[in-house]
Amino acid sequence: MEDHTAVAEPPTGQVPGPRGVTEALTRLRRNLPSSTGPLVALLILVVALTFMSDTFLTATNLFNIGQQVAVLAVCALGGTAVIILGGIDLSVGAVLGLSGAVVGYLYVQSGLPIVVAVLAGLAVGALAGVVNGLMITYGRLPAFIATLAMMSVARGLALVLLQGKPLSGYPDGFRDLATYYFGGWVPSSVVIAVVLFAVGMVYFRWRPSGRALYALGANYEVARLSGLPVRRLTIGVYAMAGMLAGVGGILTTARLASAQPTAGTGLELDVIAAVVIGGASLVGGYGSLFGTVVGVAIIGVLRNGLNLLNVSSFWQSVVIGVVIAVAVLAENLRRGRGKDSK
């Protein structure tokens, strides 16, 4: 006798019931990348500012935004790797300032060639990152404490080198690193940031060590027992973040035509904000460079738009803080629903 207890499939073209719709939406939400929400928010922000300001959506202003956030983007590239690893880097702004101070001191004060000064600035940034990594892996210090200590040391050394005063007087070739415009429109600092992000995306996608960072950030102990070189990876990531902060210091010095002892103050918060707004998780194991690009763009567009609307800088800080909180809450809600639906 045939069994007729099975539920037949709905005819083609029949509208699924409420439960089917809910399940379909849940699957769609879970399959969307974490950067989808921030990307939609960025598009809404651009449309809103276009209607609110006649000068916002112009080529000149858009390239101006790019130049303003280029240094943040370069530093956020390293910050993304650090946060995917499950760490945090509070020293990035101070290391940026120290690298710029080294360039100024060696070129202006010591009279060394600008190429030597630039390479020394990069080396100092990388060395600061290596020290961070050593304190975390072998010293067993929490990343927060290790990088907080480095922030204080780097900022103090920058002040000592420059004696608390800016140093000016650089060749045009050095200044072109940040102020040259390709085709009369595209700033060289933006080109450098784009190239570095392209290299970073290749690394994360195709290099085994790049993919291993996600495993290490998701579960340190499991990654170690699986044979991953967790200490070497950690030190390498912090060294790269430090060197990228050095690149940021060189670009900042070139753009301002002056080595500033306080350059990069507060930059670490913008870096963390950009990475988190882009959908990365502060507990590690989750994040993307594309999301970071979106996060950097949101911060740049928001600040530029608020300036065009003559909003006080005090209120700008309030708005940025609210955006960070909303971004993290939205991501937590998305993940929480994803877990509940499993």
PyMOL commands that set and color helices and strands:
alter all, ss='L'
color gray80, all
select helices_A, chain A and resi 18-31+36-52+59-84+92-109+114-137+143-162+172-179+188-206+208-218+220-225+230-256+267-277+289-308+313-340
alter helices_A, ss='H'
color red, helices_A
select strands_A, chain A and resi 167-168+181-182+186-187+258-259
alter strands_A, ss='S'
color yellow, strands_A
deselect
rebuild
show_as cartoon
